[in-house]
């Protein structure tokens, strides 16, 4: 509470008390009292009062007079405390203000009142204790920090602590309006309650006065008169070693007696922190405290808490910005504030009416610092706004300076910006790194626009970034020599910001396309496929709208390749990739670029395989082989052999494919270790070959050997090839084979990794595959309905974007679950559609499985007919079911796929045993048992053993010879 006459006034709580009773007064009158009090005994003009109390509103003077009269009435006998100064305005006179100067060696007047400040200082308890310790040890302590970081409020709380705990007198001097040495002396004298018109008012006389009556001298906001204050404080402390001075400034005084305390922002939570951890940070505590004071019902649910954490993180813990943002919650809500931080300079306004003008808005805070810079430092500061992350001295010289600007001048300006807390300086080893906060950068960019320099500096910045990327200075996956990974990440942040500017309304699309072409490889190297997909797609759309020749052929090929390859992982339409690869192939041949010719042929083959157009895949595999023989590397020739083998496998020629793949894998081992980019393509031939080989080995009846190969493939994934290689291997080989081999625990482990990776990288395609596998796992564990809930929509998403790679087995799993849960018609429709597609496009490798499930569906329909008494129709479906199962067995035999044959045999034998045809069942089971690993623990092998026992138990006299005769008759 502050005493004015007989009244106790709390400006923060807007409360007035007299002799213990609350005094009621109108809001406008209270505002006028506060304006007069803040003038510290000075005259306030009528216009100034009206501007402060009725901002933006035209009011008549008599309204002011009415409220002044109400204040005088409230003071009663002390009504003369408010004086009218004719022609000038009003002033509030403290009754204990001295009318004359003290004797030369007399005591000082009553100490100046401390300004209003929050009763609770959030998150600064440790700082208060540290500063109190500094004050005991040093004559001068300077609180240094950026504008709005809370220096004044911290100084007030330290002063209060000294006054209340130790009885230390405090003299608080607000220097915001000082503009000269004389003005500083007058303000100090005024705070000491001296007659400022006295002739003896000098630094020496004030020093003598302070020596006679020691106190804590607080000099607030000294940065704009820093030289004057430094000289004054040095002189005062030299004459009076017992004097303690606390200074707040955006830069140090740089005097011998000074102890600098640099104030850091409030603590902010990390991204993704749980709600209870978010609440534990001081920046969040401050935001919620201020937000609830204006909007008590503002959301405090978990989602709102995470949004508050994001707001505080983006405001980088700056207390003023946080308080201004919190004040906007009343009108915009937490979500509205969070969504508008990109326009923070316009959003963060409307500070406390009692605050200094430069603390009313975030922009005003920066205006104050900007005005203190010299011309060169202003120029450098605004141009640095284009750096979104950390940057080096080399970057400053390249982007932000003029050719004739001396290096010494650049160094001096950087030092000034750092001293005034506008620029932070850190070190990564021996390399100095500079950085602007996000809010500071927004202000710098605004100034750059105001000066009309935006286009010129943006062009320089983008060319600097492009040059850095092209010369390996911004490699993310493997940082270039001498470039720490952290700096590479920050350089990438810069490139992202530049990209966004290029495609903004005032940007330069041609420069953006060129930067995107250079950036695409960096993003792929860092496994940032989703970002690469979005940025290359956006750049391609812009490229197609530009005049021909706006960018070079290399850039165009890079963009087409990046977009075509990433859309296969991120859920784009597969049909869009084919034309892009053909475009790259044409450009590569025109430019005689063998690297991009290889990429185009591989990409086109991979795209046809993704859409399961096996006929087309043969053509591109053959063309790649011709290219590899003509001018490719040994690794590319091996890859060509693998590509042909995979196409053969998809065509159903498993034996040929296995021989070729085993030969290729052996050749790779002879070739020895290969560098990560040794093949020039986004594929590892060893992983690629062994992954397909594992599936063929399973198809040929060797589950244990297949799982060994799967484990080898997963273990061979290196950190430098983590994504999308890992997700691809898990989705198309590891998880499905583990499920088929009955290794459900292993499948669950692989599936958990897959689901985590695809969520992290936003791989829509592999996410859908993961959901399909999760549904399959549910089905295998006896939860068919729950499994279908996951499997059906995921399968539909894959089909809708044209992605069908190794999708046929999933279609078969889904159809079989539908049939066994009574949805036979839906199952048969899915199977008919899949069979038609496979036959039309040459995808034969799982046709036997589709035929088997057709048989299962027909037999399920037969059972349903029998249960309803329609025996004739049941017989027709039974005959159809048997025929489909026999077709499946025959197809599997022709393709040398004993495991698919076994699965069809098991279903047919089970049906035959139901019909008391044990001899035929036994003959089928005995025959297929010779072509699979009968010692395996896979579910299909165990089921084989069980059915063979059942057949023998039904007909103990059966022998192998009679079984073979029965088999001949059965098929």
N, C-alpha and C positions, 0 to 999 in steps of 0.2 A: 504494500500500500504506500502511496505517496501523499505527504501532507501538504495541503494548500490552505493556508489560513487555519480554520478550525475543522476543515474537512479532511477525511482520509479517502483517497481516490485510487481505485485499481483500474487502470486503463485496459488491461488485458481482459479482466472479467466484466468490464463496463459496470462497475459498482461504486457508489458513493455512500460513505457512512459519516454520521456526525453524532458524537457522544453515544456510540453503540447502536444507533438507529439508522436504518437504510433511508437515504434521501432519494426521492423519485424525481426524475428530470427527463425531458424529451430526448430522443435519440439524436436529433440535429444539434440541440444545445450541448449535449455531451461531446459530440464530435468537435464543436467549436472550442469547447474547453480544452480538448486534447491538442488541437492545432495551436492554441495560444500557449499552452504549457510547453509543447515541443520547441517553440521559438526561443525558449530559455531566456525570457525577459526582453526579447527583441520585439520590434513593432511588426505586426502582420497586417498587410493591406486588406481592405475589404474584398478586393477581387481575389486575392490569394485564399482568403477564408472561403469564399463562395466556390472557387474552383475545387478546393479540397473537400468541402462538405456536400456540394451539389455538382459532382463532376459531369460535364457534358450537358448540363441543364441551365437554361437562362432563368434567373430568379430576380425578383425585385429586391431593392435594398432594404425595404421596410421589413421583409421576412427575417433578414439578418438582425435588424434592430430588435425585433420581437424576442429572438432567442437570446440576444445579449442581455436584454432586460430580465429575462427569466433567470439567467445565470447570476446577475447582480442581486436579484431577489433571494436566490438560494444562499448567497454569501451573507445576507443580512447586514449586520453592522460593519462587515468587512467588504462591502460592495465596491469600495474604491480599489480593491485589488485588480479589478478590470478597469483600465484607464482608456479613455478615448483620446487619441492624438489627432487633433483637427487636421483634416486634409491628408492624413497618412494612414490611419487605421486604428487598431486596438493593440493593447499589450497587457499581459498578465504580470503583475508586480509581486514578487515575493516580499513579505513583510520584514524578513530579516536581511534583505539585500543591503549591503553597506552603502551609505551615501557618500562616504569619503574613503580615501586610501588609508591603510593602517600605518602606524608608525614604522619607520625604517626597519626596526628590529622587532616589531610587534608580531602577534599571531595572525594566522590567516583566517578568513571568514569560514562559515560553515561549508563543509565539503559539498561539491556538486552532486545532485541526485543521479543515481544510476538509471539508465534508460529502461523502459519496459522490455521484458524478455520472458520467454516461456518459463513457467515455474519449474518444469521438469526438463532437464537437458538429456535428451534421448541418446544413448550410445556413447556418451562422452565422459563417463565416470573416471575411467583410467586416465584420460587426458587431463582432467581437472587436477587429479592427484600429482601427475607428472609436472604440470606447470607450477603448482604450489611448491614442489621440490626445487624447480629451477629458480623460482623467485627467491628462495632462501639462499641459493648458492650464487646467484648472479645479480648484478645491478640492473641489467636490462634484459628483458625477455621479449622477443618479437614472435608473435603468432603469424606465420606466413602460410598462405594458401590461396587457391583460386577464389574468384568472386562467388559468393553464395555458399561457401563451404561451412560457414558458421563461426567465423573468427570473432565477430562482435559478441554474439550470444555466449560463446565460451569465455571470452574475457569478462563479461558481466558476471557470469556465475563464479569465476575465480575471484573477482573483486568482492562479491557478496560473501563468499566463503571466508575471505580474509577479514572482512568487516564484522561478520556475525560471530565467527569463531574466535578471532584474536583481538577484536576491537580496533583493527587497523583502519585509520581514516582513509577514505578513498576520494580522489579527485578525478572525475571522468571527463575527458575532453573529446568532443566529437569534431573531427577535422574535415568533414566532408565538404564544407563550404569555404574552407581556407584556400587562398590562392597566392599567398605571399608570406614572407617571414613575419611581417608586422601582423598579418591576420592571425597567424598561429599564436603569436604572443597575446593578442587581444582575446582569443578564444580561451587560452590558458588562464589569463587573468579573470575573465568572466566566470569560468568554472570555479575559480578560487574566491568568487564573490568580491572582486576588487573593482574599483572605479577605473574602467578602461580608458578614460580620457586623461588620466594622470600623466604628467610629463616624464616621470621617472620610470615608466613602464619599459624595462629593458630585460634582456636575458639575465644579466648579472643581478638586477634587483629581485627578479623572480627566484633566482637560485638562492639568494640570501633568505628570502621569505620561506622557501621550502626547507631550507636548513634549520630555520627556527621552529618550524612546525612540520616535521616529517610526515609523509603519507605515501600511499601507493598511488602513483600517477599513471592513469590509463589514457593513452593517446590512441584513439580509434580512427581507422581509415587514413593511414598516413601515406599511401603510395603515391598520390599525386603531388605531395609536397615532401617527398622522401629526403631530398638533400637538406631542406630546412630542418626537418624533424631530426635527421641524423646529427646535424650540427648542434641543435638545441639540446638533445638528450646527452650527447657527448659532453657538452659544456656543463649541464646541470649535474650530471653524475661525477664529473671531475671535481667540482666544487663541494659536492655533498656525497661522499661514498656510501652513506647510510640510506640514500634515496633509492627506492625501487620503482622502476618504470616498466609498465607492460604496454607494448605497442602491438596494434594489429595492422597488417599491411599485406599487399599482394607480392611484395618483394622485401628482402632483408634491408636493414639500415647499413650494414657493412661497416660497423665500428667495433673497436677492440672490446668494449665492455659487453657486447651483445651475445646472448645465447639464443639461437634460432630454433624455434619449435615449429616444424612443418606439419600442418594439419592435413590429415588424409581424409578421403571421403568415408562415409559410413559403410559398414560391412554389408555386402549384397550376397544373396544366395546364388549358387551355381545353377546352371541350366539342368532341369530334370530332378532337382532336389525334392524329397518328399515334403508334404505340407508342414509337418512339425518342424523340420529343419529350416524351411523358409521363414517361419514365424520367429525363429531364434536369432534372426539377423536384425541389426539396429536400424538399417534403412527401412525395412518392412515395418518395424515397430513404429517408426516415426510416421510413415505414410498412413498406417491404420489409425494412429492416434489423431492425426490431423483430419483424416477423412471422416472419422466418426464424430468429430466436433461439428461438422457441417452436414453430415448425413448419417445420423445414428443407426439407421437401418441398412447401411450399405452391406453388401454380401460378404459373409465370412465363411462361406462353404469352401470346400477344397479347391474347386475350379477358380473361385475368386482369389483365393490365397496364392495360387500359382500365377495368376495374372498380375497380382501385386508384386510378386517376386520378379516377374518379367519387366514390369514398369521400372522398378528400382534398379534392376540390372542395366537396363537401357539408359537410365539417367545416371548410372555409374556412381550411385551413392551420394550425389550432390544434394545436401539438405535443402537449399532454396528451391531447386527444381522439384524435389520430392514434395515439399510443402505446397508449391504452386499446383502441382499435378493433383495432389490430394484435395485441394480446394475445388477442383473441377469435377470431383466425383458427385457433388450435389446436383449438378445439371447434366452430366454425361454418363455417370455411372462408371464403375471400374473398367468394364469392357470398352466403353466409349473413349476413355482416356488412353487405354492401351492401344487402341486402333488408330489413334491420331498423333502418336509420338513422332512420326516422320515430319509433322508440321509443328514441332515443339515450340518454335519461337513465337508462333501465333497462339498456340494453345496455352503456354505457361505464362499467364498474365494474372492480374487481379490479386496481388499480394495484400498483406494487412495494410489498412489505411494509415496505421501509425508507423509503418516501415519507411525507411529512406527511399527516395524516388528510384534509386538504382536497384532496389530490392523489390520493387513493385512488379517487375517483369523480368524474365530471363534475358530478354534482349537488352534491357536497360543495364543489367549487370555487365554484359559484354561491352556495351557501348562505353561504359566508364573505363574499362581496361584499354579498349581500342583507342580511345582519345588520348591516352597517355603515351602511345607509341610514336616514334619518329616516322618519317615518310617511308624510309627503306623497310623498317620493321613492319609497318602496315602492309606494304606491298607483299612482302614475304609471307606474312601471316595469312592473308586472304588466299594466296596461291597454294599454300599448304593444305587448304581445305579439300583438295582433290585426293589427298591420301587417306584412304579409309582405314588403313591399319598402320603398322609401324613402317618407318622409312629411314633411309640412310642419308648421310651428307651428300653422297654422290647423286641420289635421287633429287635432293633439294636443288643442287647446282644444275641438274639437267632440266628440271621441270619449272622451278619457281623463280629462277634468276634470269637476268639479262646478260648477254655476252660481255658487256662492258662493266659489269658490276664486280668490283674487286672481291677476292676471296675473303680478305680481312673484314669487309663490310658484311658479308654473309655470316661469318662467324660471330661478329658483334650483334647482328640482328637475332640470330638464334639464341645467343646468350641472353639478350634482353627479353625475348619471348619466354624463355625458361625462367628467368628471374621474376617475371610478372605472372607466373603460374598459368600462362596460356599454352605452354608446351611442356610435355614431360620428356625427360631424357633417361633412358635406361641403357644397359650394356649387355650384349650377348658375347661373352668373351671379351675380345678387344674392340668389337664393333659397336659403335654408338648407334642407338636406335631412338628415333624421335616419334612422338605420337600426340595427336590431338584427341581429346575426349569427343564422344559423339555429339554432345551439345555444342562444344567449341567449334567442331567441324561444321555443324549446321550454320553457325553464325558466320564463319569464314566464307562459306559458299555463298551466303546471302550478300556479303560485302563484295565478293568476286563478281556476282551478277550486277550489283549496283555500279561497279566500276566498268562494266562492259568488257571484261577480260575473259569471260567464261569460255567462249569458243576457242580462243587462242591457247589458253592453258590446258583445256581439255584435250586438244589435239596433241600438244606436247606430251601430256601425261599418258595418253593412250599409245603413242609411238614409243615412249620409254618402256611401258609395260610390254608391248609386243616385242620389242628388241630383247628385253630380259627373258621372255619366254622362249623366243627363238634360239637364244644363246645359252639355254640351260640354266639360267639364274633363278628360275622359279619352278624347278622340278619338285613335285610334291612327293611322289612315291619314293624317289631316291634323290635327296637334295644334292645339288651340284657341289663340287669341292669348295670348301670355304663358306658355304651358305648354310647356316643352321636350319633345321626343319621348321622351327618356329617362325623364322623370318620368311621362309617359303610360304607358309600358311598365311602370314599377314600380307605377303605380296599377292596371294590369290584373292584375299579380301579386297585389295585395291582393284584388281582386275574385274572382280564382280561389280564393284561400285561403278567403275568406268563403263562396263557393259550396259548397266542399267541407264546411265546417263545417255549413252549413244543412241538408245532406242526410245528415249523420252522425247516429248514434243520439240524441245529445243536442242536435241542432240544431233549426231552425225551418223546416219545409218551405215554409210560406206565404211567409216572407221570402225563401227561396231562389228560389222561383218568380218573385217580383216582381223580384229582382235579375237573374235569368236573362233576363227579358223586356227589361230595360234593357240588359243586357250583349250580347244577341244582335246588335244593330246594330253595336256596337263591334267585335265579332269579325269580322263580315262586312266592315266597313270596312277591317280590317287583313288581309283575305284569309285569315283563320284559319278556313276553312270546316269542316275536320274537327273542330276543337274546338267550333265553333258547333253542328255536327250532334250531337255527343255531349252537350253541356250542354243544348241545347234539347230533345233527346229525353228526357233524364233529368228535366228540369223538367216537360215535358208529362205524363209518366207520373205524377209527383207531383201535378200540377194535377188530373188526372182522378180522383185519389183524395181530393182535398180537398172540403169542402162547397161547394156552388155559391155564388158571390159572394165567395170567399176572395181573389180577385185581380180587377182591373178588366178590362174588355173589351179595352182597348188592349194590355195585357200578354198576354192570350190570343191576340190576333191576331198579335202579334210572334212569339210562340213557335211558333205553327202555321206561319207564313210561313217563319221561319228553318229549321225542321226540314224542311218540305216542299221548299224550294229546295236545301238542302245535301245531302239524301239522293240527289239526282240526280247529284251529283258524287262522293260518297263510297261509293257501292256499296249503298245501301239499296234496299229493294224499291220499284220505281216505283209499284206499285199502292197503296202507303201514302200517296203524295203527293196523289192525287186527292181523297179524302175530306177531307183537311186544307184544301185550297184551297176546297172547297165550304163548309167550316165558317167559314173566314175571310170568304167572300163573304156568308154569312148575317149574321155579326156586323157586317161593315162596313155593310151596308145598314140594319140595325137602328140602328146608331150614326150613320148618315149620314156615314160616313168615306170620302170619295172617294179618298183616297190608297190605303187598303187595298182598296177595291173594284177599283181599277186593278191592284194587285198580285195580287189573287186571280184576276182574269180572265186576266192575262198568265201567272200561274203555272199555272192550269188548262190553258191552251192549250199551254204549254211541256211540261207533263206528258203530255198526249195525244200530242204530237209525239214525245216521248221513247219512248213505247210504240208509236209508229207507228200510232196509231188516227186515221187521217186524217179519217174521217167526223166524229168528235168534235172534231177540231181546227178544222174548218170552223165548227162551231157556236160554239165559244169565240172564234174570230177575229171572227166576225160580231158577237157580243155585245160584244167589246172595241171594235169599230168604232162600235157604237151608243153605248157609253159615251163614247168620245172625241168623237163629234159632239155629244153632249149637254153634256158638262162638261169635256172633256179639254183639254190644251194642244196647240198646233200640232205639237210633236214627237210627242205621243201619237197624233195623227191620222195622221201619217206612218208611225209604227210600226204602226198598225192596218192600213194599206194593205200594209205589208211582211208582216205576219202572214198576211193573206189570200193574198198572192202566194206565200208559202212553202207554205201548204197546197195551193194550186193546183199548184205544182211537184211536191210529193210525190204528188199525185193523177195526175201525168203530163201536166198542161197546161203544158208548159214555155214555149210562146210567150206565152200570156197572163201567166204569172208573170214572164217577162223584161220585158215591156212595163211592167207595174205596178212592178217593182223599179227599173227605170231611171228611171221617173217619180218614184218616192219618193226615190231617191238625189239626183236633180236638185233636188227640193224641199228636201232637207236642206242642200244647198249654198247655196240661196237663203236659208235660215233663218239661216245663219251659225254661228259657233262656239257650242257648247253647254257649259254648266257640267257638271262630272262628275255632279251629281245633278239636272241640268235636266229629266230626263224622269220622275224619281221612281221608276224601276224599275232593276233590276240588269241593264241591257242598254244597249248603245250602238247606236242605229239604223243608223249608218253602217257599222260593222263587221258588224252582223247582216245588213244588206241586201247589201253587197258580197260577203260570204262566200258567200251563196247564189247570187248572180249569177255568181260565178266558176264554180261547178259547172254552172249552166245553160249558160253560154257554152261550156264544154268539151263538154257533151252535144250542143250544136248545132254542133260541128265546128271550134271555134276554140281549139286548145290554147295557142297563144302568148298570145292575149288573156286566156285564163283564168289563166295564170301571172302576167301583169301585174297582174291584179286581186288575186291571192293576195298578191303582194309588197306591194301597196298596203295590203291589209287588215292584214297582219302589222306593217308599219311604222306603222300608225295606232294600234296598241295603246299607250296612254299608261301611265306608271308608276302613276297613280291608279286604273287599271282593269286592272292586270296579271293578277290571278287572281280568278276562274277564266276570264276572257275569253281569255287567251293559250292556255291548254291546250285550251279548246273550239275555238278557231279552228284551232290546229295539228292537232287530232285529226280534225275533221270536214271540213276544207277544205284546208289547206295541204299536209299530208303526203300524203293520198290523191291529190290532184290532181297533185302533183309526181311521184308514182309512176306515175300513168296517162299523164302527159305525157312520161315517160322522163327526167325531170330527177332522176336517182338521187342525184347528189351533193347537190343542193339538198334532196331528200327526206331524205337522211341527216342533214344539218345541222338541219333542222326537227325530225326525229325525236329527235335527241340533246337538243335543248332541251326537247321535250315530255317525254321520259323523266326528265330532271333535275327539271323543274317538278312533275311528278306525284309523284315520289318525295319531294320536299321537302314538298309539301302534302298528301300521302297521299290523292290523288284516285283511289280504286279504279277508278272507271269509266274515266277517261282513261288510267290505267295499263294497263288491259286493251286499250283501243284502241291504245295505243302498241305493245303486244306483238303485236297483230294486224298492224299496219303493219310491224313488224320482220319478221314471218313473210312478209308479202307481198314485202318487199324481198329476202329470201333466195330466194323463188321466182323473182322476176324476174332474179336473178343466177345462176340455174341450180342452186340448192340446195333443190329441192322438199321433200325429206324433212326437212331441218333447218327449213325454213319451216313445215311442218305441225306440227312439235313445238311451236313457239311459237304458231301460229295457232289450232289446235284448242282447247286448254284456255282460252285467253283468250276465244275466241268463246263457249264454253260458259258462262263466268262471266257474260258480258254477258247472254246469253239467260236464264240462271237467275234474274237479278234483274229481268227484264222490260225491260231497256234495249235498244231496237232502233233508235235514231236513226241513220240512214244506215248501218245494219248490213247491209242486203241486199247491197251490193257486196262486202262482206267474205265473206258466205256464198257468193257466186258464186265468189270467188277460191279459197276453201277447197275447194269442191266440184270446181272444175276441176282443182286440184292433186291431189285424191284420185283423180279419174277418170284423169288422165294418169300416175298412179303405180300403176295397177292396182286401186284400191279403188272400183270403179265402183258397186257396190251401195250403199256408204255415201254416195257422192256423190249418187246418185239419191234416196236417202231424205232427205237434207238439202234437196235442191231441191224435192221434193214438199211437204215441211213448210213451206218458205219461201213457195212459191207459194200454198198454201192460206191462209196467214196474210195475205199481201199482198192477195189477192182479197177476203178477208173484211173487212179493215179499210180498204180503199181506198188502200193504198200501192202505186201503180202505176209510180212513176218509174224503177224498175230491174227491172220485170217482164221487159222485153226481154232484159236480161242473164241473168236466170234461165233464160229459154227458150233462149238461146244455149248456155248451159252444159249444159242438158238435151240439146241436140243433140250437143254435144261428147262427153258421157258415152255417149250411144247409139252414136255412131260408134266410140268407143274399145271399147265392148262388141262391136261388129260385128267390129273387127279381131281382138279376142281370140278370137271364135268362128271366124273364118277360119283363125287360126293353129293351131286344134285340129281343123280339118277339118270343122266343122259349118257348111257353107255356107248351108243353108236358114235356119237361125236367124240367121246373119250378115246375110243379105239383109233379114230382118224388122227387125233393129235399124238397118240402114243406112237403110231407108225411114223409120223412126221418127226417126232423127237428122236426115235432110233436112227432114222435116216440122217439127220443132222449130226448126230454123234459119230456115226460111221464116216460121214464126210470129213469130220474133224480129225478122226484117226488117220484117214487116208492122206489128207493134206499135210499133217504133221510128219507122217512117214516120208512123204515125197520131199519135204524140206529138211529132213534129218534133224527133227526137233523132238527127241524122245520125251522131254518133259511135257510138252503140249499134248503129245500123244497119250502120255500117262494120264493127264487130267481128264481127257475125253474118255479114256478106257475106264477110269474110276467111276465116272458118272453112268456109263453104259452098264458096267458090271454091277453096280449097285441096283440099277433098275432091273437087270436080269435076275438077280438074286430075289428081288421082290416078287418076280413072276415065276419063281421056282425053276429058273433056267441056270442052275449052278454050273453045269458042264461048260456051257458057252462062256459064262463069266470067268470060270477058272482058266480056260484056254486063253482068253484075252489077257488076263492078269499075268499068267505065267510068261506069255510071249513078251510083253512090254518090260517085265522085270529084268530081262537079259540086256536091256539097253539103257538102264539107269543105274546109278550107284545105290544098290539095294541096302548098303550099310549106312546110308545117310539118315540123319534124324529129322529131315525136312518133313513137314506135315503130309505132303502128297505121298512120300515114300512110306511113312508110317501107316497111312490109310491103305496103301497097296498091301502091306503085310497083313493088316487087319482083314481086308476083304478076301485075301487068299485063304486065310484061316477059316473065314466064314464059309467060303465055297467048299473047302475040304470037309468041314463039319457037316454041311448039307449033303455031300456025296463022298463018303470016305473012300469009296472004291475008285475014285477018279485017278488016272495016271497021266503022265505027260503025253503018251501017244494018243490016248482017246481025247485028251484035251486039244491036241493039234487038229484032229479030225473035226472036232466040234467047232473049233475056231474057223476052219475052212468053210464049214457050212454056214456059220454065223455071219461072216462078212461077204 
